[in-house]
Amino acid sequence: MSFFYDQMEFACSHIVCNWTSGTMVTGLSSSLPGATSDPTTCPPLPRPRSVCDHDYDNRISVIPKAARALVPPPVPPRHFDSPAPKQPHATSDPPPVPPRGMEGSGESPIKANVNVLLINVGQLVDISKASGIQSNQKPVYCERCRAVMSAVSNSQNRQNTNGVWCCEFCGTENHLSGPGMLSRHPHLLLQRPCPGRDVLYVNEELDADYENLEDMLVVFCVDVSGSMSVTSEIAPGNAMRSPTYVSRLQGVQDALHKALSSLLQKSPHRRVALVTFNDEVTVYGDGTAVPVTVKDWALLDYDHLRERGETHSTPHCIAESLPSLTKRVKELREHGATALGPAALVSVAMASQYPGSKVIICTDGCANIGLGQLEQEQSHSPAPSPYFYSQLANYATEKGVIVSVMTFEGEDCRLAEVGRLADLTGGRVNIVNIGTVATEIQSALADNIMATGVMATLLAPDGVYFPFEDDEAHKLLREIGNVTEGFEITFQFAVKPDQVESFQRRDRIPFQLQLDFRTRDLQKVTRVITQQRRVTTSSWVWAGSLNMGVLGVHCAQLCARLTMEGRVLEAQNQLRAQQDLLKDISKQRPSPREESVYGNWINTMSMICEDLTTDNKESRETKDLHDPPSSPVTDLSDEAAKVVYQMKRAKSVASTKRTAEASKS
């Protein structure tokens, strides 16, 4: 059963706002019905509780098998002489419940939060499919919380004769008849109705630096260090001939030739540049000019490297530069160290001239020279600087550049650090071999940016908060940056303990999503979606009514994020809770494909977290007891880092299917 409205999908049809405070995160209090007093099932946490550590007092009804329906009691006689007494306040419909007679069978406590929201940002920023909801008006913002007035505002808080809008999120009274408000929003003077529940506000003024979409740049940043000479057998030998071996560089060269030919056929006006690195960085550009070499002290000068990339001559389109680029790729030879950081900076700076551009990095070794070095090549070399890649990723995101990183299997490239370039910019992180590098490069080329500078703002009524976020406010800001097709994000929310009773008296709770972004043609757009969700005062939720897709994606994204932040114990608690919940859902509403995908995600993340806690058990527990969960994990293997980064950008099965169908059409 899916609850899907305008690319905003909730895991449960109702908002469940009641929980029991004072219990452990991993179980319910023994005083609750259906709770267990066995200490083995509810181990205490090794840290003090915080406001985020509440358990929802939800019990999930699991129906082991169908049973014969019970005969309902006789209907009482009707009375027409007196009307039925009025209820003191409106009550919401209850959430879906099991068939009659099954309510008490097989219940178990839900340890996971079912108040989860999934947003398909990749669809929402595609304004070509939203022409019918565009508005030529400007959004009317609340003076305090910056909520936007919508049709929900009109239905919940009708404007009174004095022209006052009482914000449904923070309760602030906004005077719509003031001179400043009327000058900015003249439509209020005409008493026009409030905008709808999904409105697209487009700023008709384009940025002055508008460029044609085909002008966006693809930069191939290729490792040509000595380790790229390692060979692998691609064809076994026999009595007639010897085995065939190919080096990593030869595999990359073949993949680049295929990529250039593909770009020529599909996007002949696309600009392509080549950058290589070993113990120096060589900028070939489109291959038509003399290469520029950066080495020695310049590899440690951030401003110099950035300027070198930003001022590089504009490459020609692939239709003009294919012969020269093909020749440059063919002449590449491997030797020297690995100046990955300086090469990545020059490549991103080159691509920054064209919003929507891509940088594809292919390497097989750990950066050991220049900026961003992660191991010291010599004793007098500067100390490793892993935070360089976060700084570079922020720069790329600001300029609308996607960075994809691929490393060769069997090597330690410190992907946990280098992978931040892809994680923060919307690119891909993967480990390849000679046989798969060409396919992975083609996949990276297919990831087109739908929007840049994306900022998501999620608002709920005062009294709601968002667990695992830095702030406990009812307003959440998430800087997303670049968005590709099919990109999804999830949030979970909860009601503060002292507000539960008042929220249970409500019939509905409003939610509002504001997406601010720039389109591919650099239009500034704000999309505002406002919904109301019913509240249930019941703590009973039928497992078959929950959305496995929303919960599965949220579990993968949240646990991967917590793991990378070093909050491994919290990630493990979430994984255990979600694993139990998904099992209960699958019993009531089997979906083999979803069960396989989401189950594999949870199992894989569980193994990674288990490895981390086993290797560093004592240090991890000390950190979770006393230190804030802000130190990122750096001791992940490349294979584990690849999985975690991919889980952070996990997509639902339905979204993956829609993307595949769209690519075929």
C-alpha positions in Angstrom: 0.0 0.0 0.0 1.6 3.3 -1.1 0.8 6.8 0.1 2.1 8.9 -2.8 1.4 12.5 -3.4 3.4 14.8 -5.7 6.7 13.0 -5.2 6.3 13.2 -1.4 5.8 9.7 0.0 5.0 8.8 3.7 5.8 5.5 5.2 2.5 5.5 7.1 -0.9 6.8 6.2 -1.2 8.6 9.6 1.1 10.5 11.9 1.9 8.4 15.0 2.8 10.9 17.7 2.7 9.0 20.9 5.7 7.2 22.5 6.9 6.3 26.0 9.7 8.3 27.4 12.2 6.8 29.9 12.7 3.6 27.9 15.7 2.4 26.1 16.1 3.0 22.4 16.3 -0.7 21.7 13.1 -1.7 23.5 9.9 -0.7 25.2 9.5 -0.4 29.0 8.6 -3.6 30.8 5.5 -1.9 32.2 4.0 -1.6 28.7 1.6 -4.3 27.4 3.4 -6.7 25.2 6.9 -5.5 26.3 9.5 -7.9 27.6 11.4 -7.8 30.8 14.2 -10.0 29.5 17.4 -7.9 29.7 18.9 -9.8 26.8 16.4 -8.3 24.4 16.7 -4.8 25.7 20.3 -4.0 26.4 21.0 -0.6 28.0 22.7 2.0 25.9 26.3 2.9 26.9 25.5 6.7 26.8 23.1 9.2 28.4 19.7 9.6 26.7 18.9 12.6 24.7 15.7 14.1 23.2 16.3 11.9 20.2 16.2 8.7 22.1 12.4 8.2 22.6 10.6 5.0 21.7 7.3 5.2 20.0 4.6 3.5 21.8 3.5 1.7 18.6 2.6 -1.9 18.5 2.6 -3.5 15.2 0.0 -6.1 14.6 1.4 -9.1 12.9 -1.2 -11.6 11.6 0.3 -15.1 11.4 -2.5 -16.6 9.4 -6.0 -15.9 8.2 -8.9 -16.9 10.6 -12.6 -17.3 10.3 -14.4 -14.0 10.6 -16.3 -13.4 13.8 -20.0 -12.7 13.8 -20.5 -9.0 14.7 -22.9 -8.1 17.5 -26.4 -7.1 16.7 -27.0 -3.6 15.5 -28.8 -1.5 18.2 -32.2 -0.1 17.1 -32.2 3.4 15.5 -33.6 6.3 17.4 -35.0 9.2 15.4 -36.4 11.2 18.2 -33.2 13.0 19.3 -30.0 13.8 17.3 -26.7 12.3 18.2 -24.6 14.3 20.6 -21.9 16.4 19.0 -18.3 15.5 19.5 -16.3 18.1 21.4 -13.6 18.2 18.6 -13.0 16.6 15.3 -11.3 13.2 15.3 -9.2 11.7 12.6 -9.8 8.4 10.9 -7.8 5.6 12.4 -5.0 4.0 10.5 -5.5 0.7 8.7 -6.1 -2.1 11.2 -6.1 -5.9 10.9 -9.4 -7.7 10.1 -11.8 -8.0 13.0 -10.8 -10.5 15.6 -7.1 -10.3 14.8 -6.2 -7.2 16.7 -4.5 -9.1 19.5 -2.7 -11.8 17.7 1.1 -11.8 17.2 1.7 -8.2 18.3 5.2 -7.0 18.9 6.7 -3.6 19.8 7.9 -1.4 16.9 11.4 -0.2 17.7 11.7 1.9 14.5 10.2 5.3 13.8 7.5 4.9 11.2 7.1 8.7 10.7 9.3 8.8 7.7 9.0 11.0 4.5 10.6 10.3 1.2 11.1 13.0 -1.4 11.9 12.4 -5.0 13.9 15.5 -5.6 15.0 14.3 -9.1 11.4 14.5 -10.3 10.5 17.7 -8.4 13.2 19.8 -10.0 12.2 18.7 -13.5 10.0 21.8 -14.3 9.3 20.6 -17.8 6.7 18.3 -16.3 5.2 21.0 -14.1 4.1 23.7 -16.5 0.5 23.6 -15.2 1.4 24.7 -11.6 3.6 27.7 -12.5 2.7 31.0 -10.9 3.6 34.5 -11.9 3.1 35.7 -8.3 5.7 35.8 -5.6 5.4 33.5 -2.6 4.1 35.0 0.6 6.4 34.1 3.5 5.7 34.0 7.2 7.7 36.7 8.9 9.0 34.3 11.6 9.4 30.7 10.2 9.5 31.6 6.4 6.6 29.2 5.6 4.8 30.0 2.4 1.1 30.7 2.4 -0.8 28.0 0.5 -4.2 26.4 0.0 -3.6 24.6 3.3 -3.4 28.0 4.9 -6.6 29.0 3.3 -8.4 26.0 4.6 -7.0 26.0 8.1 -6.7 29.7 8.9 -9.0 31.8 6.7 -8.0 35.4 6.3 -10.2 37.6 8.6 -11.5 41.0 7.8 -8.3 42.6 9.1 -6.2 40.8 6.6 -4.3 38.5 9.0 -2.8 35.1 8.2 -2.0 33.0 11.2 0.8 30.7 10.2 -0.2 27.1 10.6 3.4 26.1 11.4 4.6 28.6 14.1 1.3 30.5 15.0 2.7 33.9 14.0 0.1 36.5 12.9 1.1 38.0 9.5 -0.6 41.2 8.6 -1.4 41.0 4.9 -2.8 44.5 4.6 0.5 46.2 5.5 2.0 48.6 2.9 5.2 46.6 2.7 3.3 43.3 2.1 1.0 44.8 -0.5 3.8 46.4 -2.4 5.6 43.0 -2.7 2.3 41.0 -3.2 -0.3 43.2 -5.0 -2.5 40.1 -5.6 -3.4 40.2 -1.9 -5.2 43.5 -2.5 -7.4 41.9 -5.1 -8.5 39.1 -2.7 -7.3 36.4 -5.0 -7.4 32.9 -3.5 -4.3 31.4 -1.9 -2.0 29.4 -4.2 -2.5 25.6 -4.5 -0.8 22.8 -2.6 1.9 22.4 -5.3 3.2 25.7 -6.8 6.2 26.5 -8.9 7.5 30.1 -8.6 9.9 30.9 -11.5 12.1 33.9 -11.5 12.0 35.1 -15.1 15.3 36.8 -14.9 18.2 34.6 -16.1 21.7 34.8 -14.7 24.0 36.9 -16.9 26.4 34.1 -17.4 23.9 31.9 -19.3 25.5 29.3 -21.5 24.0 26.7 -23.9 23.4 23.4 -22.3 25.6 21.6 -24.8 28.5 23.8 -23.6 28.9 21.9 -20.4 32.3 20.2 -20.1 33.4 16.7 -19.4 36.9 16.4 -17.9 38.6 13.0 -17.7 41.1 13.0 -14.9 43.3 9.9 -15.4 46.0 8.4 -13.2 49.2 7.6 -15.1 51.4 6.7 -12.1 53.7 3.7 -12.1 51.1 1.4 -10.5 48.9 1.7 -13.6 51.3 -0.6 -15.3 50.0 -3.6 -13.3 48.6 -6.2 -15.7 45.6 -8.6 -15.5 44.8 -11.6 -17.5 41.9 -11.1 -19.8 42.1 -14.2 -21.9 43.5 -17.5 -20.7 46.1 -19.3 -22.7 45.8 -22.8 -24.3 48.0 -25.1 -26.3 47.9 -22.8 -29.3 48.6 -19.4 -27.7 49.8 -17.7 -24.6 47.5 -15.9 -22.1 46.6 -12.3 -22.9 47.5 -9.6 -20.3 46.4 -5.9 -20.3 47.6 -3.2 -18.0 45.3 -0.9 -16.1 46.3 2.0 -18.2 45.6 0.1 -21.4 42.1 -0.7 -20.0 41.5 2.9 -19.2 42.8 4.0 -22.7 40.3 1.6 -24.3 37.5 2.9 -22.1 38.3 6.5 -23.0 38.3 5.7 -26.7 34.8 4.2 -26.4 33.6 7.1 -24.3 34.8 9.7 -26.9 33.2 7.8 -29.7 29.9 7.6 -27.7 30.0 11.4 -27.0 30.6 12.1 -30.7 27.5 10.2 -31.6 25.2 11.3 -28.8 26.4 14.8 -28.0 28.7 16.1 -30.8 28.7 19.6 -29.4 29.8 18.5 -25.9 33.2 19.9 -24.8 35.8 17.3 -23.6 39.1 17.8 -21.8 41.9 15.5 -20.6 44.0 15.8 -17.4 46.5 13.3 -16.3 48.6 12.9 -13.1 51.6 11.1 -11.7 54.3 13.1 -9.8 53.1 16.1 -11.9 49.8 17.2 -13.4 49.5 17.5 -17.2 46.6 19.5 -18.6 46.0 18.5 -22.2 42.7 20.3 -22.6 41.0 19.2 -25.8 44.4 18.0 -27.1 44.8 20.7 -29.8 47.3 22.9 -27.9 50.6 22.3 -26.2 50.0 20.5 -22.8 50.6 22.5 -19.6 52.5 20.9 -16.8 52.2 21.7 -13.1 54.8 20.3 -10.7 57.1 20.8 -7.7 56.0 23.6 -5.4 52.9 24.4 -7.5 51.3 21.1 -6.4 51.0 22.5 -2.9 49.5 25.9 -3.9 45.7 25.8 -3.9 45.2 29.2 -5.4 47.7 28.6 -8.2 46.1 25.3 -9.1 42.6 26.7 -9.1 43.6 29.7 -11.2 45.4 27.3 -13.7 42.2 25.5 -14.2 39.8 28.4 -14.3 41.9 30.3 -16.9 42.5 27.4 -19.2 41.5 28.0 -22.8 38.0 26.9 -23.7 38.0 23.4 -25.2 36.5 22.8 -28.6 33.5 20.5 -29.0 34.2 16.8 -29.4 33.2 16.9 -33.1 36.3 19.1 -33.7 38.7 17.7 -31.1 38.2 13.9 -31.4 41.3 13.2 -33.5 43.7 15.2 -31.2 42.1 13.8 -28.0 42.3 10.2 -29.4 46.0 10.7 -30.2 46.8 12.1 -26.7 45.0 9.2 -25.0 46.9 6.7 -27.1 50.3 8.3 -26.2 49.8 8.1 -22.4 52.5 6.3 -20.5 52.7 5.3 -16.8 55.4 6.3 -14.3 55.9 8.2 -11.1 53.9 9.0 -8.0 50.2 10.0 -7.5 49.3 13.7 -7.4 45.6 13.0 -7.2 44.6 16.1 -5.2 46.2 18.7 -7.4 44.8 17.0 -10.6 41.3 16.9 -9.1 41.5 20.6 -8.2 42.6 21.6 -11.7 39.9 19.5 -13.3 37.1 20.9 -11.1 38.4 24.4 -11.7 38.2 23.8 -15.5 34.7 22.4 -15.3 33.5 25.2 -13.0 33.3 27.5 -16.1 30.2 25.6 -17.2 27.5 24.7 -14.7 26.4 21.1 -15.1 29.8 19.9 -16.0 31.4 16.6 -14.9 34.7 15.4 -13.7 35.5 11.7 -14.0 38.5 10.6 -11.9 40.1 7.2 -12.5 42.9 6.1 -10.2 44.5 3.0 -8.7 46.6 4.4 -5.9 46.6 6.5 -2.7 47.4 10.2 -3.2 51.0 10.6 -2.0 52.2 14.0 -3.3 50.9 17.5 -3.3 47.6 18.8 -1.9 45.3 16.1 -0.6 48.0 13.6 0.0 46.9 10.7 2.2 50.2 9.0 2.7 53.7 10.5 2.9 55.9 9.7 0.0 59.0 11.1 1.8 59.8 11.8 5.5 59.9 15.6 4.9 56.6 15.7 3.1 53.6 17.6 4.7 51.3 15.6 6.9 48.2 14.0 5.2 45.3 16.3 4.7 42.0 14.4 4.2 39.8 17.5 4.7 41.1 18.8 1.4 38.6 16.7 -0.4 35.7 18.0 1.5 36.9 21.6 0.7 37.2 20.7 -3.0 33.8 19.0 -3.0 32.2 22.2 -1.6 33.8 24.2 -4.3 32.6 21.8 -7.0 29.0 21.9 -5.6 29.0 25.6 -5.5 29.9 25.7 -9.2 27.4 23.0 -10.2 30.1 20.3 -11.0 29.5 16.6 -10.6 32.6 14.5 -9.6 32.6 10.7 -10.0 35.4 8.6 -8.5 36.4 5.1 -9.6 39.3 3.1 -8.2 40.8 -0.2 -9.2 40.0 -3.3 -7.1 42.7 -4.8 -5.0 44.2 -1.4 -4.0 43.9 0.8 -1.0 43.1 4.2 -2.4 41.6 5.6 0.8 38.2 5.8 -0.9 36.5 6.9 2.4 38.3 10.3 2.0 38.5 10.7 -1.8 34.9 9.5 -2.2 33.7 12.6 -0.5 34.2 14.4 -3.8 31.5 12.2 -5.3 29.3 12.0 -2.2 28.9 15.8 -1.8 28.6 16.6 -5.5 26.1 13.9 -6.6 28.5 11.8 -8.5 29.3 8.0 -8.5 31.7 6.1 -6.3 32.7 2.6 -7.5 35.5 0.1 -7.7 36.3 -1.2 -11.2 38.6 -3.6 -13.0 39.9 -3.7 -16.5 36.7 -5.4 -17.7 34.2 -3.0 -16.1 35.9 0.4 -16.3 34.4 1.2 -19.7 30.9 0.5 -18.5 31.3 2.6 -15.4 32.6 5.6 -17.4 29.6 5.3 -19.6 27.3 5.3 -16.6 29.0 8.4 -15.2 28.5 10.2 -18.5 24.8 9.4 -18.4 24.2 11.1 -15.1 23.0 14.4 -16.2 22.4 17.2 -13.7 18.7 18.2 -13.4 19.4 21.2 -11.1 22.2 22.9 -9.2 22.3 24.8 -5.9 19.4 22.8 -4.6 18.3 23.7 -1.0 15.5 21.8 0.7 13.5 23.3 3.6 11.0 21.0 5.4 8.5 22.6 7.8 6.2 21.0 10.4 4.2 22.5 13.2 6.0 23.8 16.2 6.4 20.8 18.5 7.7 18.5 15.8 11.4 17.8 15.5 13.7 15.8 13.2 15.8 13.1 14.9 19.4 12.7 14.1 19.6 16.3 12.9 21.7 19.0 14.6 18.8 21.2 15.6 15.6 20.2 17.4 13.5 22.9 15.7 10.4 22.2 13.6 12.2 23.6 10.5 14.9 21.6 8.8 17.3 23.0 6.1 19.2 20.5 4.0 21.8 21.8 1.4 21.7 19.2 -1.4 23.7 20.9 -4.2 23.6 19.0 -7.5 20.6 16.7 -8.3 20.6 14.0 -10.9 17.6 12.1 -12.2 16.0 9.8 -9.7 17.7 11.3 -6.7 15.7 10.8 -3.4 16.2 11.9 0.2 14.4 10.8 3.3 13.6 12.4 6.6 12.1 11.1 9.9 10.2 13.3 12.3 8.7 13.0 15.7 6.7 14.9 18.3 8.4 16.3 21.4 7.3 14.6 24.6 5.6 17.6 26.1 3.6 18.2 23.0 2.2 14.7 22.5 -1.1 15.3 24.2 -1.9 18.5 22.2 -1.0 16.9 18.9 -3.3 13.9 19.7 -6.2 16.3 19.9 -5.5 17.5 16.3 -7.2 16.1 13.3 -4.4 16.9 10.8 -0.8 18.1 10.8 0.5 20.2 7.9 3.9 19.7 6.3 5.6 21.9 3.7 8.5 21.3 1.4 10.3 24.2 -0.2 12.9 23.5 -2.9 15.0 26.4 -4.1 17.2 25.6 -7.1 18.6 26.6 -10.5 17.5 24.7 -13.5 19.9 23.5 -16.3 19.2 26.7 -18.2 20.0 28.7 -15.0 16.5 29.8 -14.1 16.0 30.4 -10.4 13.0 28.4 -9.2 11.2 27.8 -5.9 8.8 24.9 -5.6 6.5 24.7 -2.6 4.5 21.6 -1.8 2.1 21.6 1.2 0.2 18.6 2.5 -1.8 17.7 5.5 -1.6 14.3 7.2 -4.1 12.8 9.6 -3.1 12.1 13.2 -3.9 8.8 14.9 -4.4 8.6 18.7 -4.1 4.8 18.4 -0.8 3.1 19.1 -1.8 0.1 16.9 -0.5 0.1 13.3 -1.1 -2.8 10.9 2.2 -3.9 9.4 0.6 -4.4 6.0 -0.3 -0.7 5.8 3.4 0.5 6.0 5.4 1.4 2.9 8.4 -0.9 2.8 10.1 1.2 0.0 10.1 4.4 2.1 11.4 2.6 5.2 14.0 0.7 3.3 15.5 3.7 1.6 15.5 5.7 4.8 17.2 3.0 6.7 20.0 2.7 4.1 20.5 6.4 3.8 20.4 7.2 7.5 22.6 4.3 8.6 25.2 5.0 6.0 25.3 8.7 7.0 25.6 7.8 10.7 28.4 5.3 9.9 30.4 7.9 7.9 30.0 10.3 10.8 31.4 7.8 13.2 28.1 7.1 15.0 28.3 3.4 14.4 26.4 2.3 17.5 23.5 4.5 16.6 23.6 3.0 13.1 23.5 -0.5 14.5 20.5 0.2 16.7 18.6 1.6 13.6 19.5 -1.4 11.5 18.2 -3.9 14.1 15.0 -2.0 14.5 14.4 -1.6 10.8 15.3 -5.3 10.1 12.6 -6.4 12.5 10.1 -4.0 11.1 10.7 -5.0 7.4 10.3 -8.7 8.4 6.8 -7.9 9.9 5.8 -6.0 6.8 6.8 -8.7 4.5 4.7 -11.3 6.4 1.6 -9.2 5.8 2.3 -7.9 2.3 4.9 -10.0 0.6 7.0 -8.3 -2.1 9.9 -10.6 -3.0 11.8 -8.0 -5.1 11.7 -5.3 -2.4 12.4 -7.8 0.4 15.5 -8.9 -1.5 16.8 -5.4 -2.3 16.2 -3.8 1.1 17.1 -6.9 3.0 20.5 -7.1 1.3 21.1 -3.4 2.1 20.4 -3.9 5.8 22.5 -7.1 5.9 25.5 -5.4 4.2 25.4 -2.3 6.4 25.1 -4.5 9.5 28.3 -6.4 8.5 30.2 -3.2 7.9 29.1 -1.8 11.3 30.0 -5.0 13.0 33.5 -5.0 11.5 34.0 -1.4 12.7 32.9 -2.1 16.2 34.9 -5.3 16.3 38.1 -3.6 15.1 37.8 -0.6 17.3 35.4 -1.6 20.1 37.0 0.2 23.0 37.7 3.4 21.2 34.3 3.5 19.6 32.4 3.0 22.9 34.6 5.7 24.6 33.8 8.1 21.8 30.1 7.5 21.9 30.0 8.0 25.6 31.8 11.3 25.8 32.5 12.9 22.4 30.0 14.5 20.0 29.3 12.3 17.0 31.1 14.6 14.6 34.3 12.8 13.7 34.0 11.0 10.3 35.1 7.4 9.9 38.5 7.1 8.1 39.4 3.5 8.7 36.9 1.9 6.2 38.3 -0.3 3.6 37.8 0.8 0.0 35.1 -1.9 -0.6 33.2 -0.9 2.6 33.5 2.8 1.7 32.1 2.1 -1.7 29.1 0.4 -0.3 28.5 3.1 2.4 28.6 5.9 -0.2 26.3 4.0 -2.5 23.8 3.5 0.4 23.9 7.2 1.2 22.3 7.8 -2.3 20.1 4.7 -2.2 17.0 4.9 -4.4 13.7 3.0 -4.0 13.0 0.0 -6.3 10.1 2.0 -7.8 12.3 4.9 -8.6 15.0 2.7 -10.1 12.3 1.1 -12.3 11.0 4.5 -13.5 14.5 5.7 -14.4 15.2 2.5 -16.4 11.9 2.9 -18.3 12.7 6.5 -19.0 16.1 5.7 -20.4 14.7 3.1 -22.7 12.1 5.5 -24.1 
